[in-house]
Amino acid sequence: MNIVVCMKPVPDPRRWGKLKLDPRTMLLRRDEVPAVINPLDRNAIEQAVALRAAGPGTVTVISMAPREAEEQLAEALAMGCDRAYLLSDAAFAGADSLATARCLAAAIRRLGDVDLVCCGSYSLDGSTSQVGPQIAELLDIPDLTHVTALSLQGGTLRARCATEGGETVYECELPALVTFDKEVNVPRTASMTGIMRAVSAGVTCWTAADLGLSPAEVGLGGSPTQMLNIFTPPAARKGEMLEGSPSQMAAALVAKLGLRRHAS
Ligand SMILES: Cc1cc2nc3c(=O)[nH]c(=O)nc-3n(C[C@H](O)[C@H](O)[C@H](O)COP(=O)(O)OP(=O)(O)OC[C@H]3O[C@@H](n4cnc5c(N)ncnc54)[C@H](O)[C@@H]3O)c2cc1C
């Protein structure tokens, strides 16, 4: 069973206070915040590695990202993936979800002989939930989204999918694409053997030319989405810091709230 996991590096949520919007390019400035594996992509890696353990096959992890993403790909190898590919090219800059899916689908096609594609249900930063279903559409395979439990019998996948009204169980034949919610499993941490394997496995880089994609199909040129505006919403309520000793601050707060003090 050959499985591909699509893994997006996202800004570390513990450092989101440092994230800034660039008003000129209308993009997130990611340079000051270190990246981590998108949390739901950890669940996708866990599921892929667990499925592979049941028989022969490979787990390949792919990212479309800048060169620094080799670090997160190495971590995915250490978690048990067999091969890692980084799709990195200056031409990919400004990609919307469709241009991203087009690159990932082209890489999956180039790998060939893929039975299952695993994604997170959404990324922590963009959160459109579009990339997985778009890859499936481009590859012309079925997709099951928001999966909270998955089993495989023969060539048939059985998945419990979270829906607005509850949950639905679907079955479909391979090849297929699945996007995972966090309830599906508890992702493993990298083992020492995994870390050593990651060092020897290395990461293969592919450019737009390697994927057979023209400049018109990738990056800003290949993106039908047009960003009209991006801004930090004003705080809904203005905070006010009270100063002084605790009893002075308490008295000031009572006054501001218009409360009467009870004689003690
Ligand atoms: C006009 C426009 C320009 C943009 N320009 C930039 C830019 O210059 N730089 C930039 O960083 N972002 C840019 N973005 C954001 C970019 O479109 C999204 O980061 C990207 O399309 C993924 O969408 P998402 O985060 O909503 O993924 P979702 O659909 O929420 O992600 C679902 C799953 O898809 C997979 N996935 C998503 N993205 C990747 C990836 N890159 N590699 C591997 N797997 C992936 C993961 O499994 C993930 O869990 C731009 C967006 C727009 C609209």
The ligand as an SDF file (V2000), in Angstrom:
LIG
                    3D

 53 58  0  0  0  0  0  0  0  0999 V2000
   -3.9790   35.2170   -3.4200 C   0  0  0  0  0  0  0  0  0  0  0  0
   -3.2940   34.3850   -2.3840 C   0  0  0  0  0  0  0  0  0  0  0  0
   -1.9160   34.4220   -2.2800 C   0  0  0  0  0  0  0  0  0  0  0  0
   -1.2670   33.6700   -1.3350 C   0  0  0  0  0  0  0  0  0  0  0  0
    0.0750   33.7430   -1.2720 N   0  0  0  0  0  0  0  0  0  0  0  0
    0.7300   33.0490   -0.3460 C   0  0  0  0  0  0  0  0  0  0  0  0
    2.1400   33.1290   -0.2320 C   0  0  0  0  0  0  0  0  0  0  0  0
    2.8100   33.8470   -0.9750 O   0  0  0  0  0  0  0  0  0  0  0  0
    2.7710   32.4180    0.7360 N   0  0  0  0  0  0  0  0  0  0  0  0
    2.0540   31.6030    1.5700 C   0  0  0  0  0  0  0  0  0  0  0  0
    2.6670   30.9520    2.4420 O   0  0  0  0  0  0  0  0  0  0  0  0
    0.7000   31.4870    1.4890 N   0  0  0  0  0  0  0  0  0  0  0  0
    0.0360   32.1930    0.5570 C   0  0  0  0  0  0  0  0  0  0  0  0
   -1.3080   32.0800    0.4740 N   0  0  0  0  0  0  0  0  0  0  0  0
   -2.0020   31.1310    1.3330 C   0  0  0  0  0  0  0  0  0  0  0  0
   -2.0690   29.8060    0.5690 C   0  0  0  0  0  0  0  0  0  0  0  0
   -3.0380   29.8700   -0.4190 O   0  0  0  0  0  0  0  0  0  0  0  0
   -2.4370   28.7030    1.4850 C   0  0  0  0  0  0  0  0  0  0  0  0
   -1.4230   28.6270    2.4710 O   0  0  0  0  0  0  0  0  0  0  0  0
   -2.4730   27.3640    0.7470 C   0  0  0  0  0  0  0  0  0  0  0  0
   -3.2330   27.4330   -0.3950 O   0  0  0  0  0  0  0  0  0  0  0  0
   -3.0550   26.2760    1.5930 C   0  0  0  0  0  0  0  0  0  0  0  0
   -4.3830   26.6320    1.9360 O   0  0  0  0  0  0  0  0  0  0  0  0
   -4.8980   26.4030    3.3920 P   0  0  0  0  0  0  0  0  0  0  0  0
   -3.8160   26.8140    4.3320 O   0  0  0  0  0  0  0  0  0  0  0  0
   -6.2210   27.0250    3.5320 O   0  0  0  0  0  0  0  0  0  0  0  0
   -4.9750   24.7950    3.4380 O   0  0  0  0  0  0  0  0  0  0  0  0
   -6.1770   23.8460    3.8720 P   0  0  0  0  0  0  0  0  0  0  0  0
   -6.9870   23.4990    2.6800 O   0  0  0  0  0  0  0  0  0  0  0  0
   -6.8960   24.3580    5.0680 O   0  0  0  0  0  0  0  0  0  0  0  0
   -5.2640   22.5930    4.2840 O   0  0  0  0  0  0  0  0  0  0  0  0
   -5.7660   21.2670    4.3400 C   0  0  0  0  0  0  0  0  0  0  0  0
   -4.6320   20.2870    4.1980 C   0  0  0  0  0  0  0  0  0  0  0  0
   -4.0640   20.3880    2.9090 O   0  0  0  0  0  0  0  0  0  0  0  0
   -2.6620   20.0600    2.9780 C   0  0  0  0  0  0  0  0  0  0  0  0
   -1.8740   21.2300    2.5650 N   0  0  0  0  0  0  0  0  0  0  0  0
   -2.2580   22.5360    2.4980 C   0  0  0  0  0  0  0  0  0  0  0  0
   -1.2510   23.3070    2.0460 N   0  0  0  0  0  0  0  0  0  0  0  0
   -0.1970   22.4720    1.8430 C   0  0  0  0  0  0  0  0  0  0  0  0
    1.1360   22.6630    1.3980 C   0  0  0  0  0  0  0  0  0  0  0  0
    1.6040   23.8760    1.0530 N   0  0  0  0  0  0  0  0  0  0  0  0
    1.9570   21.5820    1.3080 N   0  0  0  0  0  0  0  0  0  0  0  0
    1.5000   20.3370    1.6340 C   0  0  0  0  0  0  0  0  0  0  0  0
    0.2470   20.1040    2.0680 N   0  0  0  0  0  0  0  0  0  0  0  0
   -0.5880   21.1490    2.1640 C   0  0  0  0  0  0  0  0  0  0  0  0
   -2.3880   19.6900    4.4320 C   0  0  0  0  0  0  0  0  0  0  0  0
   -2.5910   18.3150    4.5830 O   0  0  0  0  0  0  0  0  0  0  0  0
   -3.4820   20.4740    5.1740 C   0  0  0  0  0  0  0  0  0  0  0  0
   -3.7630   19.9320    6.4350 O   0  0  0  0  0  0  0  0  0  0  0  0
   -1.9990   32.8430   -0.4510 C   0  0  0  0  0  0  0  0  0  0  0  0
   -3.3910   32.8030   -0.5480 C   0  0  0  0  0  0  0  0  0  0  0  0
   -4.0360   33.5670   -1.4940 C   0  0  0  0  0  0  0  0  0  0  0  0
   -5.5270   33.5220   -1.5440 C   0  0  0  0  0  0  0  0  0  0  0  0
  1  2  1  0
  2  3  1  0
  2 52  2  0
  3  4  2  0
  4  5  1  0
  4 50  1  0
  5  6  2  0
  6  7  1  0
  6 13  1  0
  7  8  2  0
  7  9  1  0
  9 10  1  0
 10 11  2  0
 10 12  1  0
 12 13  2  0
 13 14  1  0
 14 15  1  0
 14 50  1  0
 15 16  1  0
 16 17  1  0
 16 18  1  0
 18 19  1  0
 18 20  1  0
 20 21  1  0
 20 22  1  0
 22 23  1  0
 23 24  1  0
 24 25  2  0
 24 26  1  0
 24 27  1  0
 27 28  1  0
 28 29  2  0
 28 30  1  0
 28 31  1  0
 31 32  1  0
 32 33  1  0
 33 34  1  0
 33 48  1  0
 34 35  1  0
 35 36  1  0
 35 46  1  0
 36 37  1  0
 36 45  1  0
 37 38  2  0
 38 39  1  0
 39 40  1  0
 39 45  2  0
 40 41  1  0
 40 42  2  0
 42 43  1  0
 43 44  2  0
 44 45  1  0
 46 47  1  0
 46 48  1  0
 48 49  1  0
 50 51  2  0
 51 52  1  0
 52 53  1  0
M  END
$$$$
